[in-house]
């Protein structure tokens, strides 16, 4: 169950955010082994002084459409799966909502399922007593 935080400069419309979320989820379902009904996306639209990024580092130049996608997942994906996801996501985001490949940065963090609670105050894994 990936939990995704998407940071970008403020001012994007609800339609733009919806398209970004739909496209990201499509790439995750197609290449990252995520179930179709498993979507938890949080948007952080930030003022320019609160979202500082290097416009030239590695894959620049970056524009004001830069998005930082931070994915926390409960299980590790192998290198081939991650690479396929990165490529598919960049391909799809270029189409909708129209984000240049240079403006897409993704960071994946893994955690153990016992570190998750999906609700009701219960761990995702049984706790040994």
Buried (B, 14 or more C-beta within 10 A) or exposed (E): BBBBBBBBBEEBEEEBBEBBBBBBBBBBBBBBEBEEEEBEBEBEBBEEEEBEBEEEEEEEEBEEBBBBBBBBBBEEBEEEEBEBBBEBBBEBBBEBBEBBEBBBBBEBEEEEEEEBEEEEEEEBEEEEE
